[in-house]
Amino acid sequence: MSVSVLIVDDSAVVREVLSQMLSSAPDIEVLGAAPDPLFAMNRMKLRWPDVIVLDIEMPRMDGLTFLRKIMDERPTPVIICSSLTEKGARITLDALSAGAVAVITKPALNQRAFLLEAAKELVQEVRDAARAKMGVVKRISQTSGEPASSPAPKLTADVVLEAPSGLEKYRTTEKIIAIGTSTGGTQALEYLLPRLPPTCPGVAVVQHMPEKFTASFAQRLDGLCRVEVREAKNGDRLISGVALIAPGGKHLLVKRNGAQYVAEVKDGPLVSRHRPSVDVLFRSVAICAGGNAVGVIMTGMGDDGARGMREMHDAGARTIAQDEESCVVFGMPAEAINHGGVDEVMSLERITHMLAGIRG
């Protein structure tokens, strides 16, 4: 069964390239390309698309207003096609909060070359978006990667740090929480983190998100939460009442410094085709914290985090996966369950309640 797509972008170049690129995939049908949301709405009266690729800044009606209108009238998977600017990042985060399922980051210049180079990744984004459960996206939002010319080789966390060799050498009474998520994760985190009390353990989060977006995302969450939320930097301590978000384009690890847990932010290859990678974070937590840690894997496409969660489980950590009903995409939790590393499966609401009851 083919996936029907509508492209909404005021750039004629972007419309042309995206139309040609997506039409070349045998399982994708491009219904049309509109220069602004008003044109798009007229076209959608004839046939409603399975997926919408949407720019943010457009004439007559901006993309964010159009997105909210879609989510109110007929929730549909929307991929945001946004430029890599600080202003664009803030607006795009508003779009993700409103229900968009993914972000394609495009440069301000040389957009044709960029889109052609990222063709395979963008086609897969559309396929993944078509699987999203929009009822879950809408329910969460009401309550509260990196492109390449071809798929990257699928490396494991071995390329960043060695596998755990046994239980950690030093035990402390301090606990930490490690969370990994992807598609649908921005909405899930906006539900979960504001409900954590300042007494909760330090939290380390990997949310698959491009560079220039994570700083704005952390700032946005910090304004919603009782805990302090910030983009992680080398040497940041994981302490009660603090949540650290992995920077886009960097891996986040947790290390032990005496009796303290500290963040390490580093470059490195893509792991499980991601940077930051959940597998890298979870492995580092398995090594340095063991049974003092709680690991949570939430909504997302693919299998990043499945192996790392098994390593956390084997090191004595408590490991939790979000259930299928409350996930936008059940890929990452399902893979973690299949790898045998999950102790409990819970709804997003139950996960939040459980984490809120832990003291650092």
Secondary structure, 3 states (H helix, E strand, C coil): CCEEEEEECCCHHHHHHHHHHHHCCCCEEEEEEECCHHHHHHHHHHCCCCEEEECCCCCCCCHHHHHHHHHHHCCCCEEEEEECCHHHHHHHHHHHHHCCCEEEEECCCCHHHHHHHCHHHHHHHHHHHHCCCHHHHHHHHHHCCCCCCCCCCCCCHHHCCCCCCCCCCCCCCCCEEEEEECCCHHHHHHHHHHHCCCCCCEEEEEECCCCCCHHHHHHHHHHHCCCEEEECCCCCECCCCEEEECCCCCEEEEEEECCEEEEEEECCCCECCECCCHHHHHHHHHHHCHHHEEEEECCCCCCCCHHHHHHHHHCCCEEEEECCCCCCCCHHHHHHHHCCCCCEEECHHHHHHHHHCCCC
